[in-house]
Each structure stands twice: as structure tokens, then as C-alpha cells.
Amino acid sequence: MQKFASRSIVLILTCFAANAVCQDRNPPIYSEIIPTSSGLHYDPATDTHESFEAPNGKTVDILVKGPVGSGVYTRAIKPGESADAYFPAVVAEAVAAKAHHLVVPKGVYTFHGPKLCTDMKSPSCTLPTSCNAITYWNCQPDWTIGQYPQGQVMTPDSVSDLDIDLSGSELDFSAPVIGIWILEAQRLRLRNFIVDWPSLPIASLGTIVRDPDNPGHNALVLDQKYPVQDRYQGGTVQIQAVDIWDDSTAANDAPGIFDPRSDNDLESYFIFGNAPQPTYIGKTSAGAHTFSCKSCNFQNSPSDSSCSFFSGCANFDLFSPGTRVIVRHYTYNGFAFLVNWSNDIDFENVKLRTGPGIGFSVSNNGGYRGFRIANSEIKRGPGRIISTASDAIDISMKADFIVEGNDIGYQGDDSLAIYPTTSPIASVEEGGKGGESAINVTGICDPDPMDSPITGDELAFFDQNFVYKATARVVSSTGSDCGTLSLKLDRAIAGLNASDNLLDLTQQSSARYMVHDNVMHECRCHGVLVDASYGSIDHNMFFRNSAGGVQLDGGSGQGPGATNLTVSDNVVSEPGQWAQYHGAISLIAPTADGNIVASPMFEKIRMANNSIEHTPGPALIVTSARDFSFEQNRIRGSNQVDSAPIDYGTLSTLDSILVYQSSDGSICENHTSSATTGPIGIDPTDVDVLVLSSVGTSFGGCTPSPVRR
């Protein structure tokens, strides 16, 4: 084992070049087939454009086009007109008037929402087509902008070039369904408004107690201030997720925050594996609002005595009696905003106070591009417990997006998740006479043909652990998007089989993005969870997130891994217990059997000028990487928890930086301080990983950080 503590080490660096680390040794990587620009014209009068230099030296241009045109339309809501009717009508009126600026007068607009089926014991309420709190996607959204197309469409055509200024209005939704659905739109901007679900019981606080109705097990008592009835659930509130809560004076943020230990190891979800709901008992010796677990599972199955909530074994026994907890009654039950099949959607100065599921979801956008959210807030309102019940922002299958200047906090899952959409291979056919081959995949049955691979697309293929195999082009496609597609490829791929996966690099890669000048904090979450190419994450502040600052995702169950990504000039402070074993910034790629991928997953990654402070474990863990650098960062007070460390090969999580199963990288002139901060660990599995001294340097030996333009 090689261990490098804080001491001067003299190395001859032969591989540094401008914004690259040893990259000349290796061939271009598969994702570099993705264009670094949309090629569209930039109009400074209407559009938003940013650029940066990627680790491979290429300039990446990000363009979000804005509404074009003049003319203003406005009208007030009429007496007796509901908000549900007013908003679709006023958009239609603006379009009919050929106005490109719609002004909604300031007000508080309360939506009634769709009528949900609430008798969950009724057969009619549990049909696959029923509109209820579980199958929310069968319900009409509160406000739909655009039209669901009658056939397949490759260019959005229902709403174009419209700037909607809501003048500081508040939109209050009621039902746990989609709030605002944007579809088949282009060059659409929404700005200056608040969204809330003020009366929906999304979360409560409570205490774990001994179960008076089921001795030997635990129960839950909700605080009396919170309702135990939910009209959309047809009776008692659901117990969907339970996490540790910190409402001590140390939290210094009333009414408290997610405890730093809130992660999969110390929480319980009742939404997986048909887990039975706890039984509401009411008033008992334990408290007024008692939920007994006499109906819960305490092992996975009669033949498996272990207990995993992913397998339907959910209960309260992993918490100690007296533990304060947050109970989410909704988790993934609807989006505040859903964007589908749209180009260039822009949100500015939006305040999202809460929501029953994900805040902003941008998905099913194969072949489409352009999304921006700026100068907005996704955080709880005064006196609230949480903001969104799950992720704040999810972006997939989208190119050209910007997340800038936002305040995101207090939500139940990640602040920002960026990922491509991969697909399994149904079967592989024999190769043809010309050396080509064919595969069968399940089509995506929706109006966008580009959500499935089409002729001309470049497909990257990966094994079950998402280790790259090869790239091939689709030369023909037959079959149905609502069934099976047979794709003929321009070449045969050795060893391709039905356990492998594909990524459409042409239509669905999620690339060209910038995440900068945001604050992401105090959530059960990562700050940014990313698995995408050609990005820059810079000048953000991450603090008191239970799962760390930035995680690059890859490997089995995750995806192909981020490439050509710069993480620079960020501050990561006080991450939660998850970071003890995964790092405040982590690049970890697991295999299907729980080991670490030995092949490169994360390639051409540059991390520079970040400050990482007060972490329970390492500042950085790097596995399965090639062509990477970690330079001129400041690490202060890492490794603050020295109990029960785990190993990565010969390395321990008592190190401040761990590099394992990686190659062609540099750990260059980082400044470390405080007594707890551990040494730098380089494992024998690593190849050509160079290390320069940390303490007392003038930061003179590393390549400069790229400048955002």
C-alpha cells in the first residue's frame, strides 16, 4: 500500500497539459461523439448562452433560446371563474391574439384540482386506470400548458414563443397530482410566481415509542398538531417514509432538519414490496395519535429472516424508542412541474414551497434540448417541515440545460439529479453477411419517436455493470414503439447479449450543462447526483446534506458514469453520515455483486479549487476512474468520525483522499489542515496516479482552473 501523508513529495510530472491529465495516452472516449454545441444561432436579445472548457480541451456551448415576438396580453380572472379554468383559457387567448407576452395579474389563485377516487378498498378505485393518490398519472394535472399530440411529433408545435409573467402570484394546489404540465412547447418562459400545496398533509413529526399493542416492537406517535386524516387517501394518512429528525437546539433551524444520519441505513419506507401499512390505533398509553406495527412485516419472507424495506419488510424497530422522526405521507406522488417533449423551457424567479413528489422533472425528451431554472427557490415556507417530498430537480434525456442562482433545501431526496436514459436489450440476432448485427429492444410508447432509437442514431453498449463495450450506428429500424423494435446495426459487437444495456448518444444522452452559483442544503440528499457528459458544476455551496455534496453515479444499477466533467470552486460543508463511507465528493462505481468496477467508468474528470470542510469521512473517494485530477482544493476537518472505518482495497476511510482501481490521474497541491484530516491513500490497483505535496504550497504546479465564459 502506498500512503502519502501531508509531506513534501518531489515528482516529475510528465503528463500535465492545458486542462488535461495524461489524456494523450488513451484514445477518445465513447461519449465524445456527442456534439459540444447544438449548432443553433445565439441571439443575445432573447437567448441565454454560456460556455466552458471541458477537460478534453473542447469548448462546450450551452444555449437556451428565449421567446421571440412582441405583443402583450392580460386579463383578470372573472367573477365565478375558477383558477382551473382561468389559466388554460388565458394562455389560449394570448396565443389566439398572437401576443408573445402574457401578464397574469397578481393574486392568490386556488385550484380545486381533479376529483380523485378515495375509497381505496373499492375495486373501481384500484383499477389500473383509476385516478387516485397512488396512480396520480391517471389524473388531470391542475394546469396543462400545451396539448397532448394525437400522433408522433418530432418538433414541438402546440405552444411557441410565449413569456408568461405571473406578477408575483401564488398558485395553491390541493390534490396530490401534477401541478403544472408543460408538453409539446418550445421557447416558453414562466416567471415571478409561487407554488404551494398549503393544505395537503405531506409530512409530520413524531416520536418512536414502545408498541402498546404489539409487545417487543416499536410504534409511532405523531405530534398532536398534525392531522391524521387525509381526504385524498380516504381516511388515515399514509405512512410512506420515516427518517430521523433533528429538532434539537443544535439544529438551529426551526422546526428542525433531517438528521445527518438520514440515509438508507437508518430509515424505513413503506412503499416498496407491498409493505403493509401500520395500523392507526388512535389514543393509547403511548400518545394520542398512535400507529401500531402489529400489521407490519418483520422479515422479508418466511424463508428469509433478514429485513429490508426494499423487500416489503418495513417497520419501526430500527429506531430507538424516544427517537424523533419525520414521517412523509407522500414521497413520489406527483410532480410540481413536469416537462415533456419540449425545447427551451425557462423558469425564472419561481418559489416552490412544497410538493407531494418531485419538484421539477424534465423527462421523455428524446431529441429535444434546452432547459433553464434560475434565481428560484425550492425550499419550505415558514413553519413548514420540508419542501418537496422527494427530489427537487430531476433532468434526464435533455441537452443544453442551466441550473443557476437557486436556493434549494429541506427536501426528501436529491437537490439535483442529472442522468441519461439507458435501455436493456431484449435479444440479440445473428450477424448478417456484411458483418452487421441486429438487436431487439422494447419501444417507448409515447408521441416522441426519438424517445426510442431511430435510424442514424449512434448507440453505446455496456455490460450489466455499465462497463463500455462498443458503439454502433442504427442503419434501419422496424417494429413498433408500442411493442418491440428491431434495430439493424452497422457492425457486429462481440459478446453482446440480453443482459447488456444501451445508451442512445444521439437523442438521449443528457449532455452540455452548467450548474453554478446555487445553494443546496439541509436535505435528505446529495447536492448534485450526476451521470452525464460535458458538464461544469461550479461556484455552488453545499451544506448539511445527509448524503454529501457531489456524487458521480456509475456502475450496476446506476449508469455509464459521468465523463468530461469539471467540479470547481464549490464549498462542501458538514455532509451527513453517508459521507463517512462515500466521501463528501464521490466517484464510486459498484458491480452487481457489491464489489468495485475495475474498468474506467469516470473519464476526463477535473476537480479544482473546491473547499471541503468538517466531514465525517474522506473529502474525496475516487474509484473506477481514468484521466482525472484533484488539484488546488482545500480540505479542513475531514475524517471527524474515526470509529468503524471500512476499506477500499488496502485503503481506509480514515484517509482524506482515497484512489482505488483507477489510472492516469493526479492529486496535485491540495491544502489540508486540522488534526483529524487523514493522509492521501493510493492503492496498489492504481496505475500512474501522481501526487504532489499539500501543506504550505503556493499552488504553483497545477494547471489553472477553466474560466466560465
N, C-alpha and C positions, 0 to 999 in steps of 0.2 A: 504494500500500500504506500502511495505517495501522499504525504501530508505537508501542506505549505501553510505555516502559521504566519503571523504578522512580522516578517523579517525581510530584509533585502535579498532579492534573488536576481542575479545577473543572467539574462538570457539574450541570445542573439535572435532578434525577430526577423525572420526572412519572408514572412507571408503577408505583412500588412501592406495594403494598397488602399487607395481612397475608398472609404465606405465599404470595404470588403475584407474578409478574413480567410486567407488560404483558399479562395474560391477558384483560383486558376487550376487547382489540382483535380477538380471534379467537373464532370460535364454539366451542361444546363439541366435544370430540374424540370420535371413534367409540367408543373404549374406555370412555367414561364412562357407557355404557349398562349396564356391569357393576355389580351392586349392591355397595355398600360394607359390607354386612353379610349374613350368612347368614339373619338373622331368627330364629334359634333361641334358645331360652331359655338363659341362662347360670346354672349352679348353682355357686356358689363352693366348695361342698363337694367337688365331683368334677371340675370342668372347669378348663381353662386359658384365660384370656381376656386379650388385650392390645389396645390401640388406639393410633392415632396420627393426626395431622392430615396429610392429603395436600396436595401443592402447590396443588390447586384449592380448598382450604379445607374439604373434606369430612372428617368423622371416619370412619376405616376401623376396623372392628371385626373382630378375628380370634378365632375360637372353635374350640378343640379339646376336644370333650366327652370325659369320662372314664368308666371303667366304673362302673356303678350296681349296687348289691346287696351282700349280706353273705354270710357263709359261707366257711370256709377248707377247702381240700382239700390233702392232701400224702401222698405215699408214696415210699419209696426204690425204687431200681431193684432188681429181683430177681436172685438168682444165675443167671447164664446168659442173662439178658435183655440184648439189645443196645441201645445208645443209639438206633439206628434205629427199634426197636420201642417203646422206653420212652416217648419224648417224644410221639408221636401218641397213645399209649394213655393217658398220664396227663392229657392235655388232654381226651380223650373222657370219661374217668372224672370229671373235675371238672365238666364240663358235665352229665353224667348225674346227678351228686349235687346239681345246682343250686347249686353253690358259685361265687362270683364272685372268689375269691382262690385262686390255685394257687401253692403254695410247693414249689419243687424243691430237695431237699437239696443242699448244696454238695458239688461233686465235679468231677473231670475226666472228661468224657464223650467217648469216641472213637467217631466214626461210621465205619462201613465204606463207606457210600455205594453208589450203583448200580454195576452191572457195565458197564463201557464196552467197546465194540469197539475194539481197539488195533491190529489189522493193517490199516493204512491203505492197503495195496496190494490188499486183498481187495475184490472187488466188493460183497460183503454189508456191508462196513464203510463204503462210500461211498454207500449208498442215501440218498435224502432223508430217510428215516425212521429212519436208524441213530442209535444213541446212542453218540457218541464225543466226544472233546475239542473238536472243531470245532462239531458240531451238538449242543451241550450242552442245548439246549432240548428235545430229544427224550428226555432222561434224567430220571428221577425226582429231585426235589430231596432233600436229606438230611432235611429236616423240613418238612412242609406243615401249616400251620395254616389250617383251613377246607376247603371242598370245592369242586371244580370243578363249576359248575352244569350240570344236564342241559338246561336251556333258558335263555331270556333272562330276566334278573333285573334289576330297577331298584332294589331295596333289598337290601343285604347280609343274608343270613339263615342262614349256616352256623355262625358263632361270634359271640356278642354278650356284652358286659359281662363281660370277663374280664381280671383283673390277674394277670400271671404274674411272680412274683419268683423268679429263679434263684439267689439267695443267694450271689452271687459265683462261681458255677460257671464252668468253662471248657468250651466246646464245640469240639472239634477235628474238622475235616472233612478228608477225604482227596482226593476226586475233584474235578476242575475243573468243577463243576456248580453249580447254585443251592444255597446253603446253607440259608436259611430262606425259604419262600414263603408269604406271607400273602395269602389271597384270600377274597372274599365274607365279610369280617369287619367288625364295627363295635364301636367303643368297646373297643378291645383295647390293653393296655399290656404291654410287655416290659421288664424292668429287672434291673439288677445281674448282668451276666454278661460273659464274654469269648468272642470268636470268633476262631478261628485255623485256618490250613492249615499246620501245622508241618512237614510232610514233603514238600509239593509244591514242586518246583523252579520257582518263579515268576520269579526273576531271579538273575543272576550278574554278576560284574565281570570285565573282561578288558582286553586291550590290542590296538590295531590294529598290524599288522606288515606288512612286505612279503610278498607271497604266494609261498612257495617253489614252489607247484605251478602258478602262473599268472603268470609274469613280467610286470611292468608294471602289476600291480594289487595291491590290498591284501587281507590275510586278517585273521582274528580269532583270537586265542588267549585262551581262558578261563583264569582263575586255577585252579590245581590243586585248591584247596579246594572247588570247586563240582562237583556231579555233572554228567556229560554224558549220562546215561541217564535216561529218563522212561518209566515203565511205562505211563502213560496215552497217550503218543504212540507206543507200540510200538517204541521204540528210542531214537535220539538225541534230545536236547532240541531243540525248535524254536527258531530264531532269528526272533522276531517283530518286535522293535523294538530299535534301537541308538541310544543317546544319549550325549553327552559326560558324563563323571562327574568330579566334583571330590573327590578324596580327599587333597588336599594339607593341610598343616598350617593353611593359611589357612581351610579349611572349618570346622575346629574342631568337628567333629561326626562322630565315627567311626560307621560306616565311610565317611563322606563323604555328599555330597548331589548332586542333579542340578546340573550346571554351569549358571551363569546364561545360557549360550548355547544351552541345550537348547530348541529350538523347531523348527518345520517346515523352517527353512532349514539346519539342521545336525543332522539325524538321518536315519535310514533305517528304513522299515517294510517288512517282507516279507509283509504280509498283504493287500496291495491288488493288483489287476490280475493275479492268478495268478502273482505273482512266484515264481520257483523258489527253493528253499531252498539256502543254502550247503552245500557238501559237507564232511562231517566226515572229516578225514584222520587225526586222532589225533596221534601224536608225530611232529614234524618238527624241522628245524633251528631253526624259529621258536619252538617250545614244545610242551608235552605234549598240550594239547587244542586242536588247530588246526582251524579251519573255513576251507576254501579257497573263494574265489568263482569258481572255474573253471566253476561251474554257473550263475552269476548273469547277469543282463542288464546291459548297459552302454549301451543306448539304448532308447528307447520302442518302436521298431519298425524294420524295415528301411527304411522311408521317413521316419523321424523320428529324427534323430541326437541329439536332446536326451534328457535322462534325468530322469524324475520317478517317485518311488516310488509315487505315486498311479496311475501307468500301468503298474505292474509292473516298473519299472526300479529295482531295489533292489540295492545293493552296498555295499562299504566304502570306496570311493575318495574320498568327500568328506571323510574323516577323514585327518589326517596320521599317518604311522607314529609310534608311540610314544604316541598319544592313549589315555588311559584312558577306558573306556566302561562303561556299564551295559547289559546285554542282558536284555530282557524275553522270557521264554519263553512267557508268556501276556500277553494285552492285554485282549481283550474276550471272555473265555471263561467267563462265568458271573457271577452276582451273589452277593454275600454275603447280601443281603436284597432280596427283590423283593416289592412291594406292588401288588396289582391289585384293582380293583373293591371298594374298601373305604372306609369312613368312619372318621375319628377313630382313627388308629393312632398310638401314643405310645411312643417309645423313651427310656428314662432310664438313665443310668449304664451304657452299653454300651461295651465296649472291643473294637474291631475291629483286630486286629493286622496282618492281610494278607488278600489275596483275589485270585483269578485274573482278575478283571474289575472291574466297578463295585461299590462298597461298598453303598450304599443306592440302590435305584431305585424310584421311585414313578411308575407309568405306567399307561396304559389305564384311566383313572379318569374317563371322561366322565360328568359329572353328580354325581360324588362329591366329598367335601370332608373336610378335617381330617387333618393330619399334623404330628407334632412329634418332633424329636430334640433332646435336652437333656442337658447335663452329661456328655457322652460323649467318647470318644477314637477317632479313626481315624488311627492312626499306628503306625509299625513297632515291633515288640518289640525287646528288647535283642539287639544283634548282627545284626539284620536289615538288608537294603538298602533296601527300600521297604515301604510299607503296601499299599494296593490297586494293582493293575496299571494301572487307568485311573481314572475319576472317583471321588471319594469319595462324593458325593451327587448324584443326578440327580432332579429333580422336574418332571413335566410333567402336563398335564391335571388339575390339582388346585387347589382353592380352600381358603383358610384353612390356612396352614402356618407353623410357627415353627421356626427353627433357632437355638438359643441355648446359650451357655455351653460350646461344644465346642472341643476341641483337634484340629485336622486338619492332617496334614503328611506329607511324604515320598512322596506317591502319584504315579502316572504320568500323570495328567491333572487336570482342574479340581477344585478343592475343592468347589465347589457350582455346579451348572448349573440354572438356572430358565428354563423356556421353555414356550410353548403348543404345541399340535399343530395345524399347518396342513395343508390338503389341496389337491392340484391339482384343477382342473376338467377332466373328461374331454371334455365337449362342452357347447355352449350351443344351446338350441332357440329357435325363433322366438317372439316375443311373442304373447300371447293378445289377445282382443278388449278385455279390461279393462285392458290396459297391463301385465299381469304377464308374467313370463318363466319359463322352466324351465331347469334345468341338470342334467347327469348327472355323478355322482361315483362313485368306487369305494367300496363299503361296507367297514366294518371287521368282519371275520368273527370275532366273539367273543361271549361271553354278555351283554355290556352293550350294549343298543341305543343308549345315549347316547354311545358311542364314535363313532357316526356322527350326522350332523344328524337331528333328528326334528322333527315338526310343532310349530310355535310358536317354534322357535329363531331367534335373530337372528344372521345371518351377515354378517361384514365381508369385503369383496372387495378384493384387491390385485393389482397388476400383477406381472410377473416379478421386479421389484426390490423388491417389497413396499411400493410406494407405494400409499396408500389410495385406493380408488375410490368405494365407496358401501357402504351397509348395506341389507339386505333381510331380511324375515321369511319363514320356510318356512310355507306355508299347506297343503301336502299333500306326502306322500311315498309313492312306490310303488317296487316292486322289492325287492331282497334285500340284506341286509347282507353276504351272502357272494357278492355279484355287483355289479351296478350299481344305484344308487339314482337315481331321477328326482325332483328336488325342484322343486316349483312355488313360485315366489316371489311376494310381494305387489306387486312393482313390477319394471319393466324397468330394467336397468342399462346405460347407454350404453357401448359399446365393450368389453363383457365378452367374453372369448374363452378358448379352451382353454389358452392359456399363462398364465392368471391363477391366483390362489390364493384360498382362503377360510379364514377363522377363525371357528369357532363360539363366539360371545361368551357364549352361554347355558350351554354344557356343558363347554367345553374351553379356557378362556382362561388358566388358571393365574394367579390373582389373589388379592389380600389375603394379604400375607405379611410377616413380620418376620425379619430376620437380624441378630442382635445378640449382643455380648459373646463372640464366638468368636475363636480364634487360628488363622490359616490360613497355613502356612509351608512353605518349603523343598521345593517340589514342581516338577514339570514342568507348570506350570499357571497359570491365573488363580486369584485368590482366589475371586471370585464372577463368573460369566458369566450375565448376566440379560437376558431378553427377555419381560417380563411387566408387568402393570399393578397399581397400588395396592400399592406396597411401601415398606418402610423398611429400609435397610442401615445400621446404626449401632453405634458403640462396639465395632468389631472391630479386630483387629490383623492386618495382612498383612505378612509379611517374607520376603525372599529367595525369592519365587515367580518362576519364569523368565518368566512372561508378564504380570506386573503384578498390581495389587490388585483393581480392579473394571472389568469391561468390559461396557458396554451393547451388546448384539448387535442388528443390524438390517441390512436390505438383502438383495441377491441371495444365495441360498443360506443365509441366516440366519433372517429372520423379520420381523415387522412393527415391531419396536422397542419398547423399554420406554416407558411413559407413567405420569405421576403417581407418580414415584419420588423418594424422598429418600435421599441418601447423606450421612451426617453423623457427625461425632465419631469418625472412624476414623483409624488410623495406617497409612500405607503406606510401607514402608521397603525399600530395596535390591532393587527389582524387577530382573529379568534383561534380557537384550539385546532381547527383544521390545518392551519399553517404550521403547527408543530411538526407534522409529518409530511407536509406537501410544500412548504415554503410560502413566503409572502408573495413571491413571484415563482411560478412553477411551470416547468415543461416536462410532463410525465406522461408516458405512453404505456399503458398496461396491455398485456396479452390476455387472451381468453382464459388462460389457466392461472392468472394472477401474478405472472412474472412481468418483467420489463422488456419491451421490444428492443432487440439488439440492432435492428436496422434503422437508418435515418428516417425520422418522421418530421422533425422540425428542422428546416434547412434555410440558411441565409437569414439568421435572426440577429438583430443588434439591439443591445440593451445598454443605454448610456445615460449618465448624469441623473440617475434616479436617487432619491433619498429613501432609505428603508429603515424604519425606527420601531423599537420596542415590540419585537416579535417573539412568540413563544418558542419558535424553532428557527430553521435556517432562513436567511434572507432570500436565497435562490436555490432551487433544485433543478438541475438540467439532466434529463435522460434522453436517449434516442435522438440526439441532435448532431448535425453536421454543418460546418460553416457558421459559426456563431461567435459572438463576442459579448463580454460583460465588462464594461470599461468606465472608469471615472465615476463610479457610483459611491454613495456614502452609506455605510451600514453602521447604525448605532443601536446598541442594546438588543442584538439578536440573541437567540438561544436562551431566553429567560427561564424556560422550563427545562430542567435537566433530568427529570425523572422519566423512566421508561422510554429511552430513545430506541429507535428502530434503525435497521441497517439497509443501505443500498450497496450491495456487494460488500466491499471492505470498509465502506464509509458509514459514518454515524450521523444522525440528525442533530448531534451536538456541534457539527461543523456549521459555519456561517454560509458557506457556498459548497454545494456538492455537485460533482460532474460524474456521470455514470453512463456507460455504454454509449459514448459519444466520441466525435472525432473532429479534427480541424477547427479548433476553437481557441479563444484567448480569454484569460481572466486578467485584465490589464489595469493597473494603477487605481484600484479602488481604495477608498479610505475607510478603515474600520476603527471603531472605538467602543469603549466600555468593557468592564471586566468579564461580562457574560459572553461576549461575542466570540464565537469559535473560530478555528482555523479554516483554511480552504482545503477541501478534500478532492483529490483527483484519483480515480480508481484505476487499477491495472487494466481494466477493459477499455480505457480511453486511449485514443491514438492521436498524437500530435496536438495536445492541448497545452498551450503555453501560458505561463503565469508570470506576472510581474509584481513587484512589491506593492504593498497597500499603504502603510502608515507613513506620513511625512513627505509624500511625493508632491511634486508641483503639477502633476497631471500633464506632463510634457511629452510622454512617449506614445500616446494613443492617437488614433485618427480623430478628427473633430466630429462633433455631433452634427448630423444633417440639419439644415435650416429649412423650416416650413416657408413656403413661398406664397 
